[in-house]
Every structure is written in C-alpha cells, then in structure tokens.
Amino acid sequence: MPPPHRFLPAQALLILEGIRSKFNCIALTAEEVFNTTQRAATLKLPGGIIYDALLLTCARKIGAEQIYTWNARHFQMVAPDLAERILTP
C-alpha cells in the first residue's frame, strides 16, 4: 500500500491479533490457486494483482456480499462481474 495507508509490520500484527477471532480463515485448494493464476495469466494481469485475484477467489468461495479494498480498480480489473460488491472503506 502506498503511504499514508501503509502499516508497519508491527502495526499489522497488532491489528490482526485484535480481529482474528472475528473472522473465518478461507483456504484455497491447489486447484483453485492454479485456476486463479491461470486466469490472471490469460488476462495478462501484471505482478501483484495475482494477490488481488486470490483474495477475490476466496470472496467468491464464501459468497461474499461485500468486498473491501483500498485498491478497487485492481479488484474490478480482476473481477468486473463483482464490481458492485467491491467497496473502498
């Protein structure tokens, strides 16, 4: 994340410690990771957008009604069909 939204590692850890009991961990299978990576490559999506694609695969897996990100543009590039669910906090 670019400043001023970037957290120091210690800050990120504190935040995660504070919220981890409120969230469920979503795991992807090897096949889901491969398919997501393959789709990103087919769409010629560059570099770190693969992480956005993996997060969106998790969101699809659980049927998320809302997806929050500071980088809505990249998320919408990966999943234009989810554009109305992608929100900036």
Phi, psi and omega in degrees: 000139176284154175301147009266011184271355183284134176259147169287153180308318180296324177292317179299318179298316178299318179297313180298319178299324182286335185246352188299330180285348182265355184237154174261140177277131179251120180258142175257146175282165177301322179295319179294319178295315179299311182299320178295315179295318179298317179296317179299319179294319179298322179279358181058039178281131186278153168033242188294352178297340177302326178293321175298317180298319179294320176297320179291329174296320176297316180299318177297318184302323181262359180069042182303133178276331179223141181231116183260135178203153173275356184235061184302325182301314179294318180299319180290331174296320182286319187223074180300333179290344179257008188309319182287345177267345184274119186232152172261131182299000000 
